[in-house]
Amino acid sequence: MVPLALLLERLFGYPRALYRLIRHPVVWMGALIGWLDGTLNKGPGKFRGILALAVLLAATAAVTVAVTWALRSIPYGWVAEAILATALLAQRELARAVGAVADALNHSLAAGRQQVAQIVGRDVAQLDESGVSRAAVESLAESASDGVIAPLFFLLLGGLPGIALYKAVNTADSMIGHKTERYRDFGWASARLDDVLNWIPARLTALLLCGAAFWVKGADAEKGWVAALRDARKHTSPNAGWPEAALAGALGFALGGPRAYEGEVQDLPQFGTGRADLGPTDIRKSLQLYAMMLNLALGITLAIAVLLYR
């Protein structure tokens, strides 16, 4: 089921017609999180946030366990389960969004800024071509972990309920897991659980990126792993630095450094010791490494499927 889900999503993504008809599971999760935020986030203390997360996970589990049970009780229901799981993977959309930044930069810097603003939260108005390119590559590295490998990991472990529960936590973290006055307490549980769930996948993503480097001309697997071991821990996140440092080292880039969020500059550490003056060609090179990582992940899931079901 898992290899089929990976293959289908990579080839077709989430159909736009289906999105227009019923939206997307993450949109439904976001609506529930928004309602819980408005209903329960009424004062200081972490209990209300813990309760909101529990309600979100209970609702997600109830729906997906029931659907999975129903599908597994009919012939070839696993095919339908794989199709449903494709909605919670982001291989194709991530490649499209990052590739669109390279295309836009080839047109103009203004277009590049506008396009990269769709995938990063930082201020982009003052970014030069190199800054836009680095932002796109950094987003690719981080999203390869929490948008592809982490969901895949939990799909392997827990089927449709597993991947859905992961996406629920990840969506909650993105919406309420902020260190602002409003969410410092309310989003604490979501942010901490997201860190825990991404601990193994982030390191697996770094390994897969380094493994993929063996098949990408000009990439260096050893330098990627050395950079990951050396630089990943510098990141404020316990997980985000791993794929970013691995990609930077493998391709000879220098990522990270100062970033502005809502007018406030955050001086992040540097990942990798290579070139920082990146351009559209470097975005394309990063996408080559990403595509090879997806091939490697598909091959591993196929091997697991053969071993389990032979």
Beta strands, then each sheet from edge to edge (+ up, - down):
strand 1: 255-261
strand 2: 264-271
sheet 1: 1+ 2-
end
